[in-house]
Amino acid sequence: MRFAFLFFISILFSVPSIAQEKRMSTQEKLKELARIKKELEEQKKKEWDAYLVRVEADKLAKKQKKAADSIEKSKLTDNVKRDVDGFDKCTNQELPYYKIKNITTGLEEEIAFTDYIKKHIINKFRYPEFAEEHDLQGRVTVYFLIDKEGNPQVKEVIGPEYGLILEEEAIRIIKSLPTAIPANCDGKPINISFAIPIMFQMEE
């Protein structure tokens, strides 16, 4: 009985010490979590600051390109005016399209460019991880042309403020378009311009 009593007393003294040890362990874990959180926040801020530098550099590049394009356009104005009078308008114009083999029938089918690009955007769309982490969203409009060879040539991209990474993703999507059958004017291949909006919106 004496042994059992002493054993019971020792348990009573040991239980509080174990509980205290557990409490300390929990506090240490919380401290560690707080430290990790702080480090992640600091890293996120560094990434954002570096991104802002890229955004400003891109804005400057766009401004310079716009100025250069304006000068080039003014140089060509006279030539354009001379060409307009002798220019024959299309009597028959066809838009770009794709020839796709039907998996079921094995036959080639013609798909209008406007129909094809909708599916292409859905299939190729990837929301940039950085944009998700920093809550970047909005509409990006890509101005591009399908040239005489049927290839996409991006001319201008306009997105939301700080939306550079969204613009880059939109450019990637358009540039990944396969070669199309080009538009033609009376049977001759021509360049044709398009403006496509791509919406980047995170789900609630």
Salt bridges, closest charged atoms under 4 A:
GLU32 OE2 - ARG35 NH2 2.41
GLU39 OE2 - ARG35 NH1 2.55
ASP49 OD2 - LYS45 NZ 3.05
GLU56 OE2 - LYS59 NZ 3.77
ASP58 OD2 - LYS62 NZ 3.40
ASP69 OD2 - LYS65 NZ 2.94
GLU167 OE1 - LYS62 NZ 2.62
GLU168 OE2 - ARG54 NH2 2.28
GLU169 OE2 - ARG172 NH2 2.74
